[in-house]
Amino acid sequence: MTATRIISTVPSQTELLYDLGLGDAVVGITKFCVHPQSWFKSKTRIGGTKTLDIEKIKSLQPDLIIANKEENIKEQIEALHEVCQVYVSDIKTPEDNLQLIKDLGEKTGTRVSAIKLTSQLQSAIFSLSKAQQLSAVYLIWRDPYMTVGHDTYIHAMMQKCGLQNCFETKSRYPETTIQHLKELQPDCILLSSEPYPFKEKHIEELHQHLPASKFFLVDGEAFSWYGTRLIKTVSYLNQLIIDLSS
């Protein structure tokens, strides 16, 4: 049975639902679902990704909830299973998005749109440029500095771009220090726009300790959002690789 009242609990999957052309079928999104802006302004908010308002979700009478294993809290997802059908994605690589799009296309009656988006995503993955032998650190947080390990989507995106993650032997989101970074001497350090909003002043702060490394402020959505985001950011990523390699 095709879902007609859908709730999304993850920003990147909200964007995918929009790209599938679901419009009025999506009745609830989180406060972090900023794309598209029209939905952010008009759809009912059901809390944050880790602070879902279960009662508000119930009141919307959904017949399908789209969640994610990493972004959402296990206990809240279990509670949602008592409300209606819950689809829980588990995205580890860009290729995993192909199955996600296919699954949601089937569950929401948008198979034709899903086939088109899948084709576009395959082309985007294929056309990604690769850096040559560049070691990199991707920072997601400050005080303490935090980076990404081998079992994250960001790490998989770094690999796709030909970047060697200096923390590939670590798991999840390990902490690090300026002293540790000095010991690693990475070719480049990428400072993400999210979840911590790094700015130029943070580059200046780090550069004095690591003068040999290249620093770049990068679009966190390009590296961490799954679904259809890569289709929109492949040109940005390819230009970034050119800049990193120059």
C-alpha positions in Angstrom: 0.0 0.0 0.0 1.4 3.4 -1.0 2.0 5.8 1.8 0.1 9.1 1.7 0.9 10.7 5.1 4.7 10.7 5.5 7.0 12.0 8.3 10.7 12.5 7.8 13.0 12.5 10.9 16.2 13.3 9.0 17.1 16.4 6.9 18.8 14.7 4.0 15.9 12.2 3.6 13.5 15.1 3.7 15.3 16.6 0.7 15.1 13.2 -1.0 11.3 13.0 -0.5 11.0 16.5 -2.0 13.1 15.4 -5.0 10.8 12.4 -5.4 8.0 14.9 -5.9 5.9 14.0 -2.8 4.6 17.5 -2.0 1.5 17.3 0.2 2.2 13.6 1.1 4.9 14.8 3.6 3.1 16.0 6.7 5.9 16.4 9.2 9.7 17.2 9.3 12.3 18.1 11.9 13.4 21.5 12.8 16.7 20.8 11.1 15.1 20.0 7.7 16.1 23.2 6.0 15.9 21.9 2.4 13.7 22.8 0.6 13.1 26.2 2.2 9.4 26.1 1.2 8.9 22.9 3.3 11.0 24.3 6.2 8.6 27.3 6.3 5.3 25.4 5.8 5.5 21.8 7.1 4.7 20.8 10.7 7.8 20.5 12.9 8.1 17.3 14.9 11.2 18.2 17.0 14.8 17.5 16.3 16.5 14.4 14.9 17.3 13.2 18.5 14.4 14.9 20.3 11.4 13.7 18.3 8.0 14.8 19.7 6.2 11.4 19.7 2.8 12.8 20.6 2.9 15.4 17.8 3.9 12.7 15.4 0.9 10.6 16.5 -1.4 13.6 16.1 -0.4 13.8 12.4 -1.6 10.3 11.8 1.2 9.2 9.6 1.2 5.9 7.6 5.0 6.0 7.0 7.9 7.4 9.0 11.3 7.7 7.4 14.1 7.4 9.9 17.9 6.7 10.1 19.9 4.3 12.3 22.6 6.9 13.1 20.7 10.2 13.1 17.9 9.0 15.3 17.8 7.5 18.8 17.0 3.8 19.0 14.4 4.2 21.8 12.5 6.8 19.9 12.5 4.7 16.8 11.2 1.8 18.7 8.4 4.0 20.1 7.6 5.1 16.5 7.1 1.5 15.4 4.0 1.5 17.6 2.6 4.5 15.6 2.9 3.2 12.1 5.3 1.6 9.6 8.9 2.9 10.0 11.6 2.7 7.4 15.0 2.9 9.0 17.9 3.6 6.6 21.5 2.8 7.3 23.7 4.6 4.9 27.5 4.1 5.0 28.6 4.8 1.5 27.4 6.9 -1.5 26.4 3.7 -3.3 24.0 2.9 -0.4 21.9 5.9 -1.5 20.9 4.0 -4.7 19.0 1.4 -2.6 17.6 4.1 -0.4 16.1 6.0 -3.4 14.7 2.7 -4.8 13.1 1.7 -1.5 11.5 5.1 -1.0 10.3 5.2 -4.6 8.5 1.9 -4.0 7.0 2.8 -0.6 5.7 6.2 -1.8 4.5 5.3 -5.3 7.2 7.4 -7.0 9.1 4.7 -8.8 9.5 6.7 -12.1 11.1 9.6 -10.2 13.2 7.2 -8.2 14.6 5.6 -11.4 15.5 9.0 -12.8 17.2 10.1 -9.5 19.1 6.8 -9.3 20.5 7.3 -12.8 21.5 10.9 -11.9 23.2 9.7 -8.7 25.1 6.9 -10.5 26.4 9.5 -13.0 27.4 11.8 -10.1 29.3 9.0 -8.3 31.1 8.1 -11.6 32.1 11.6 -12.4 33.7 12.4 -9.0 37.3 13.5 -9.4 40.0 12.0 -7.2 42.9 13.7 -5.5 46.3 12.0 -5.8 48.0 10.9 -2.6 46.6 13.6 -0.3 46.4 12.9 3.4 43.5 14.7 5.0 41.8 15.5 8.3 38.1 16.4 8.4 37.1 18.4 11.5 33.5 18.4 12.6 33.8 20.0 16.1 36.0 22.3 18.2 36.6 22.3 21.9 37.4 19.5 21.7 38.4 19.0 18.1 36.6 16.0 16.7 37.1 14.2 13.4 35.8 11.2 11.5 36.7 7.5 11.6 36.5 4.7 9.0 32.9 3.7 9.7 31.3 7.1 8.8 29.6 8.3 5.7 32.0 11.3 5.6 35.0 8.9 5.5 33.4 7.1 2.5 32.9 10.5 0.8 36.6 11.4 1.5 37.6 8.1 -0.1 35.5 8.8 -3.2 37.3 12.1 -3.5 40.7 10.3 -3.3 41.5 11.7 0.1 43.4 9.5 2.6 41.7 10.0 6.0 44.5 10.3 8.7 42.0 8.8 11.2 41.0 5.8 9.1 42.1 3.4 11.9 39.7 5.0 14.3 35.9 4.5 14.6 33.0 6.9 14.7 34.0 10.5 15.7 37.2 10.5 17.7 38.6 13.5 19.5 42.0 14.9 18.6 44.3 17.7 19.6 46.5 20.3 17.9 49.5 18.4 19.1 48.2 15.2 17.5 47.6 17.0 14.3 51.1 18.4 14.4 52.4 14.9 14.7 50.3 13.7 11.7 51.2 16.6 9.5 48.3 16.1 7.0 48.5 17.6 3.5 45.2 19.3 4.1 42.7 20.0 6.9 39.0 20.3 6.0 36.9 22.4 8.4 33.2 21.6 8.0 30.3 24.0 8.1 28.4 21.6 10.2 27.7 20.5 12.9 30.2 23.1 14.1 30.2 26.2 12.0 34.0 26.7 11.4 35.1 30.1 10.1 38.2 31.8 8.7 39.3 32.7 12.2 39.6 29.0 13.1 41.8 28.5 10.1 44.1 31.3 11.3 44.1 29.7 14.7 45.2 26.3 13.4 47.5 27.6 10.7 50.0 29.0 13.1 50.5 25.5 14.5 50.4 23.7 11.1 52.0 26.0 8.6 52.7 23.2 6.1 49.1 22.0 5.8 46.5 23.5 3.5 43.2 24.6 5.1 39.8 24.7 3.5 36.3 25.6 4.8 34.1 23.0 3.3 30.3 22.5 2.8 29.4 19.9 5.4 26.2 19.0 3.5 28.3 17.9 0.5 30.2 15.4 2.7 27.6 14.2 5.2 24.1 14.5 3.6 23.0 11.4 1.8 20.0 10.8 -0.4 20.2 13.1 -3.5 22.6 15.6 -2.1 25.6 14.3 -4.1 23.7 15.0 -7.4 23.7 18.7 -6.5 27.2 18.9 -5.1 29.4 16.9 -7.5 30.5 20.0 -9.3 31.4 21.6 -6.0 33.4 18.5 -4.9 35.3 18.3 -8.2 36.3 22.0 -7.9 37.4 21.4 -4.3 39.6 18.5 -5.4 41.2 20.8 -8.0 41.8 23.4 -5.3 43.2 20.8 -2.9 45.6 19.5 -5.5 46.9 22.8 -6.7 
